[in-house]
Amino acid sequence: MIQLSILKIAGYGPWTLTLGSDREHELQILQASLYREVQKLFSEKNCLVFLNRSDEFFVVSNGLGLEDHIQIQNKLEKSFDIRLTMSIGYGPTPFDANLKAYEGKKNKTLLNKEHNIFGFVNGKSDLSVSIMHLDVDDLTSKGQIYSPYEISSIIFGLYSKMSKFFLEKNSLTFFMGGDNFMVIASDDAKTSVQNFIDMVKRNEKISLNCGIGNGHDAREAVKLATKSLDTIREIRDSGKKKPEVYELSC
């Protein structure tokens, strides 16, 4: 069981029109500043925020109750002159939790009217989360062949394939920058990740490494996933045959 919280700027489209045509730089500054603060506030509670779209954020919020969300919403509304909505859901897989949060907002299942919080909360501390951290093996060498923009095109093409593959496994994929991706993973995703790595190697000539972390909360899982990825690199650098997938649990 995993809990997700989805934050979205309310009425963003109409609001941006009030800023006039020379607004894009202001919007980019706002979105970057908002992401920074959302990540800061949730990470202090052992959660992790994933940027879905620049006006929307997904949070692995295991262990957080309604009061925790209200506290964060209070701080955000004091810092930014915008309205935000939160929708919370939980389920046996990340995609199910996403659907539960979506259902709560769509059906206007209010948890707190003042702060626009919808959905269903399971603040139990015994929830679990699995995170997969994937990166491209030796992307640096491709910089000798391709220009920076061409490399970005390759990475975004890979992101599209990864997102589609793991969505079919009831899992959610996010691009983290550089050549790094994270997947909020179901058990099915973890058991099939080697198949995805093999498919990409065969069809795209791209080699991937995957570190998997399993924890009670998001920060614990991500820490173990990154440590697993670091272990793969250490094995590679020692001259031994490296695994493409490595998994750690708390």
VEXPA-911144 format. One record per residue (C-alpha): residue number from 1; residue in three letters; x, y, z. Coordinates in Angstrom, 3 decimals. Example, Ala and Ser with C-alpha at 12.3 -4.5 7.8 and 13.67 -1.06 7.14 Angstrom:
2
<1,'Ala',<12.300,-4.500,7.800>>
<2,'Ser',<13.670,-1.060,7.140>>
END
This chain:
250
<1,'Met',<0.000,0.000,0.000>>
<2,'Ile',<1.285,3.439,-0.997>>
<3,'Gln',<-0.083,6.974,-0.544>>
<4,'Leu',<0.225,9.730,-3.146>>
<5,'Ser',<-0.641,13.414,-2.897>>
<6,'Ile',<-1.145,15.463,-6.066>>
<7,'Leu',<-0.715,19.252,-5.907>>
<8,'Lys',<-1.909,21.501,-8.700>>
<9,'Ile',<-2.066,25.259,-9.205>>
<10,'Ala',<-5.776,26.131,-9.347>>
<11,'Gly',<-7.068,28.239,-12.225>>
<12,'Tyr',<-3.569,28.524,-13.667>>
<13,'Gly',<-4.509,29.092,-17.313>>
<14,'Pro',<-6.911,32.016,-16.774>>
<15,'Trp',<-4.617,33.519,-14.137>>
<16,'Thr',<-1.613,33.593,-16.497>>
<17,'Leu',<-3.634,35.649,-19.008>>
<18,'Thr',<-3.929,38.456,-16.474>>
<19,'Leu',<-0.150,38.945,-16.583>>
<20,'Gly',<-0.066,40.163,-20.186>>
<21,'Ser',<1.996,38.818,-23.065>>
<22,'Asp',<5.410,39.475,-21.543>>
<23,'Arg',<4.859,36.847,-18.819>>
<24,'Glu',<6.821,33.733,-19.666>>
<25,'His',<9.913,34.609,-17.621>>
<26,'Glu',<7.703,35.367,-14.610>>
<27,'Leu',<5.913,32.044,-14.945>>
<28,'Gln',<9.170,30.098,-15.157>>
<29,'Ile',<10.489,31.852,-12.023>>
<30,'Leu',<7.236,31.135,-10.182>>
<31,'Gln',<7.178,27.455,-11.156>>
<32,'Ala',<10.802,26.926,-10.170>>
<33,'Ser',<10.314,28.711,-6.849>>
<34,'Leu',<7.142,26.756,-6.096>>
<35,'Tyr',<8.818,23.422,-6.854>>
<36,'Arg',<11.704,24.305,-4.548>>
<37,'Glu',<9.373,25.112,-1.659>>
<38,'Val',<7.083,22.108,-2.198>>
<39,'Gln',<10.092,19.776,-2.289>>
<40,'Lys',<11.550,21.394,0.843>>
<41,'Leu',<8.368,21.160,2.912>>
<42,'Phe',<7.539,17.570,1.986>>
<43,'Ser',<11.112,16.268,2.212>>
<44,'Glu',<11.242,17.556,5.797>>
<45,'Lys',<8.506,14.983,6.475>>
<46,'Asn',<10.424,12.162,4.717>>
<47,'Cys',<8.404,12.470,1.505>>
<48,'Leu',<9.626,13.134,-2.029>>
<49,'Val',<8.116,15.345,-4.722>>
<50,'Phe',<8.138,14.518,-8.423>>
<51,'Leu',<7.536,17.226,-11.023>>
<52,'Asn',<4.718,15.931,-13.245>>
<53,'Arg',<4.055,19.138,-15.108>>
<54,'Ser',<5.314,22.544,-14.116>>
<55,'Asp',<1.919,23.337,-12.578>>
<56,'Glu',<1.459,19.901,-10.994>>
<57,'Phe',<3.435,17.791,-8.508>>
<58,'Phe',<3.204,14.175,-7.361>>
<59,'Val',<4.255,13.437,-3.783>>
<60,'Val',<4.914,10.014,-2.268>>
<61,'Ser',<3.339,10.931,1.079>>
<62,'Asn',<3.488,7.718,3.101>>
<63,'Gly',<2.874,8.357,6.794>>
<64,'Leu',<1.331,11.823,6.346>>
<65,'Gly',<-2.125,12.529,7.729>>
<66,'Leu',<-4.546,15.316,6.865>>
<67,'Glu',<-3.084,17.714,9.437>>
<68,'Asp',<0.381,17.381,7.857>>
<69,'His',<-1.083,18.334,4.487>>
<70,'Ile',<-2.940,21.309,5.983>>
<71,'Gln',<0.269,22.587,7.585>>
<72,'Ile',<2.123,22.408,4.276>>
<73,'Gln',<-0.746,24.015,2.384>>
<74,'Asn',<-0.815,26.861,4.929>>
<75,'Lys',<2.887,27.552,4.405>>
<76,'Leu',<2.601,27.436,0.618>>
<77,'Glu',<-0.344,29.812,0.513>>
<78,'Lys',<1.509,32.292,2.707>>
<79,'Ser',<4.556,32.154,0.420>>
<80,'Phe',<2.828,32.383,-2.973>>
<81,'Asp',<0.007,34.553,-4.247>>
<82,'Ile',<-1.753,31.601,-5.892>>
<83,'Arg',<-4.314,28.967,-4.967>>
<84,'Leu',<-3.377,25.293,-4.833>>
<85,'Thr',<-5.449,22.134,-4.656>>
<86,'Met',<-4.340,18.862,-3.083>>
<87,'Ser',<-5.810,15.454,-3.845>>
<88,'Ile',<-4.724,12.442,-1.818>>
<89,'Gly',<-5.152,8.750,-2.526>>
<90,'Tyr',<-3.746,5.383,-1.571>>
<91,'Gly',<-3.775,1.928,-3.088>>
<92,'Pro',<-1.900,-1.338,-3.602>>
<93,'Thr',<0.065,0.105,-6.553>>
<94,'Pro',<1.254,3.627,-7.429>>
<95,'Phe',<-1.207,3.872,-10.320>>
<96,'Asp',<-4.088,2.787,-8.086>>
<97,'Ala',<-3.132,5.487,-5.567>>
<98,'Asn',<-3.094,8.005,-8.429>>
<99,'Leu',<-6.586,6.895,-9.489>>
<100,'Lys',<-7.872,7.149,-5.903>>
<101,'Ala',<-6.577,10.720,-5.638>>
<102,'Tyr',<-8.121,11.551,-9.027>>
<103,'Glu',<-11.434,10.029,-7.930>>
<104,'Gly',<-11.460,12.127,-4.764>>
<105,'Lys',<-10.969,15.383,-6.652>>
<106,'Lys',<-13.336,14.495,-9.507>>
<107,'Asn',<-16.121,13.559,-7.080>>
<108,'Lys',<-15.340,16.517,-4.792>>
<109,'Thr',<-14.661,14.326,-1.769>>
<110,'Leu',<-13.550,17.143,0.515>>
<111,'Leu',<-11.108,16.571,3.346>>
<112,'Asn',<-10.617,20.279,4.058>>
<113,'Lys',<-12.691,22.920,2.272>>
<114,'Glu',<-10.627,25.943,3.358>>
<115,'His',<-7.439,24.601,1.781>>
<116,'Asn',<-8.936,22.741,-1.215>>
<117,'Ile',<-7.829,19.284,-0.063>>
<118,'Phe',<-9.691,16.322,-1.564>>
<119,'Gly',<-9.477,12.543,-1.513>>
<120,'Phe',<-8.725,9.788,0.937>>
<121,'Val',<-5.991,9.676,3.577>>
<122,'Asn',<-4.187,6.670,4.986>>
<123,'Gly',<-1.590,8.177,7.293>>
<124,'Lys',<-0.401,4.853,8.674>>
<125,'Ser',<3.334,4.548,9.172>>
<126,'Asp',<3.392,0.898,8.047>>
<127,'Leu',<2.872,1.748,4.374>>
<128,'Ser',<5.682,0.800,1.993>>
<129,'Val',<7.147,2.226,-1.186>>
<130,'Ser',<9.509,0.959,-3.864>>
<131,'Ile',<11.520,3.348,-6.035>>
<132,'Met',<13.602,2.416,-9.067>>
<133,'His',<16.419,4.800,-10.046>>
<134,'Leu',<17.557,4.291,-13.640>>
<135,'Asp',<20.332,6.018,-15.536>>
<136,'Val',<22.020,5.665,-18.907>>
<137,'Asp',<25.345,3.849,-18.764>>
<138,'Asp',<28.180,5.966,-20.190>>
<139,'Leu',<26.095,8.769,-21.687>>
<140,'Thr',<29.287,10.874,-21.740>>
<141,'Ser',<30.637,8.906,-24.708>>
<142,'Lys',<27.573,9.851,-26.767>>
<143,'Gly',<28.626,13.482,-26.351>>
<144,'Gln',<31.507,12.697,-28.697>>
<145,'Ile',<28.991,11.804,-31.425>>
<146,'Tyr',<25.868,13.851,-30.785>>
<147,'Ser',<25.246,17.512,-30.007>>
<148,'Pro',<23.644,18.440,-26.661>>
<149,'Tyr',<20.216,18.880,-28.223>>
<150,'Glu',<20.403,15.534,-30.007>>
<151,'Ile',<21.256,13.861,-26.699>>
<152,'Ser',<18.225,15.544,-25.107>>
<153,'Ser',<16.066,14.182,-27.916>>
<154,'Ile',<17.396,10.666,-27.240>>
<155,'Ile',<16.720,11.033,-23.501>>
<156,'Phe',<13.156,12.261,-23.987>>
<157,'Gly',<12.475,9.455,-26.452>>
<158,'Leu',<13.690,7.015,-23.813>>
<159,'Tyr',<11.476,8.707,-21.204>>
<160,'Ser',<8.432,8.222,-23.420>>
<161,'Lys',<9.130,4.500,-23.857>>
<162,'Met',<9.881,4.064,-20.145>>
<163,'Ser',<6.704,5.850,-19.082>>
<164,'Lys',<4.525,3.719,-21.363>>
<165,'Phe',<6.202,0.439,-20.372>>
<166,'Phe',<5.910,0.970,-16.624>>
<167,'Leu',<2.423,2.486,-16.770>>
<168,'Glu',<1.332,-0.938,-18.011>>
<169,'Lys',<2.883,-2.265,-14.769>>
<170,'Asn',<0.774,0.185,-12.679>>
<171,'Ser',<3.841,2.332,-11.986>>
<172,'Leu',<4.667,6.016,-12.460>>
<173,'Thr',<7.829,7.239,-14.207>>
<174,'Phe',<9.449,10.663,-13.821>>
<175,'Phe',<12.423,12.321,-15.531>>
<176,'Met',<14.795,13.667,-12.880>>
<177,'Gly',<17.206,15.575,-15.118>>
<178,'Gly',<20.436,14.626,-16.851>>
<179,'Asp',<20.124,10.948,-17.740>>
<180,'Asn',<18.252,9.989,-14.567>>
<181,'Phe',<14.753,8.600,-14.190>>
<182,'Met',<12.810,7.390,-11.174>>
<183,'Val',<9.887,4.991,-11.160>>
<184,'Ile',<7.449,4.749,-8.271>>
<185,'Ala',<7.226,1.016,-8.699>>
<186,'Ser',<4.815,-1.857,-8.225>>
<187,'Asp',<6.076,-5.390,-7.633>>
<188,'Asp',<5.323,-6.126,-11.289>>
<189,'Ala',<7.549,-3.237,-12.382>>
<190,'Lys',<10.448,-4.491,-10.281>>
<191,'Thr',<10.242,-8.010,-11.679>>
<192,'Ser',<10.021,-6.743,-15.277>>
<193,'Val',<12.684,-4.003,-15.219>>
<194,'Gln',<15.345,-6.349,-16.627>>
<195,'Asn',<13.036,-7.013,-19.586>>
<196,'Phe',<12.827,-3.268,-20.228>>
<197,'Ile',<16.608,-2.865,-19.977>>
<198,'Asp',<17.100,-5.724,-22.456>>
<199,'Met',<14.523,-4.261,-24.856>>
<200,'Val',<16.138,-0.811,-24.845>>
<201,'Lys',<19.595,-2.292,-25.330>>
<202,'Arg',<18.373,-4.369,-28.259>>
<203,'Asn',<16.210,-1.753,-29.990>>
<204,'Glu',<17.819,1.578,-29.061>>
<205,'Lys',<21.446,0.531,-28.433>>
<206,'Ile',<21.211,2.208,-25.013>>
<207,'Ser',<22.491,0.522,-21.857>>
<208,'Leu',<20.743,1.246,-18.558>>
<209,'Asn',<21.503,0.625,-14.905>>
<210,'Cys',<18.741,0.300,-12.323>>
<211,'Gly',<18.987,0.642,-8.551>>
<212,'Ile',<15.930,-0.416,-6.557>>
<213,'Gly',<15.124,0.716,-3.026>>
<214,'Asn',<12.335,-0.491,-0.751>>
<215,'Gly',<11.397,1.506,2.345>>
<216,'His',<8.621,2.663,4.630>>
<217,'Asp',<8.723,6.209,3.269>>
<218,'Ala',<9.861,7.913,0.070>>
<219,'Arg',<13.184,9.324,1.259>>
<220,'Glu',<14.225,5.966,2.666>>
<221,'Ala',<13.311,4.180,-0.571>>
<222,'Val',<15.063,6.752,-2.773>>
<223,'Lys',<18.183,6.674,-0.607>>
<224,'Leu',<18.377,2.894,-0.997>>
<225,'Ala',<17.638,3.078,-4.738>>
<226,'Thr',<20.478,5.561,-5.247>>
<227,'Lys',<22.780,3.508,-3.030>>
<228,'Ser',<21.941,0.477,-5.189>>
<229,'Leu',<22.816,2.453,-8.326>>
<230,'Asp',<26.093,3.571,-6.731>>
<231,'Thr',<26.847,-0.085,-5.923>>
<232,'Ile',<26.455,-1.000,-9.590>>
<233,'Arg',<28.965,1.711,-10.515>>
<234,'Glu',<31.387,0.540,-7.836>>
<235,'Ile',<31.243,-3.037,-9.137>>
<236,'Arg',<31.775,-1.775,-12.698>>
<237,'Asp',<34.725,0.401,-11.688>>
<238,'Ser',<36.347,-2.496,-9.815>>
<239,'Gly',<36.663,-4.380,-13.085>>
<240,'Lys',<34.119,-7.050,-12.184>>
<241,'Lys',<31.109,-7.912,-14.308>>
<242,'Lys',<28.455,-5.495,-13.162>>
<243,'Pro',<24.793,-6.312,-12.622>>
<244,'Glu',<22.320,-4.108,-14.494>>
<245,'Val',<19.843,-4.274,-11.601>>
<246,'Tyr',<20.632,-4.102,-7.873>>
<247,'Glu',<18.109,-3.977,-5.024>>
<248,'Leu',<18.284,-2.943,-1.359>>
<249,'Ser',<15.612,-2.949,1.361>>
<250,'Cys',<15.503,-1.325,4.781>>
END
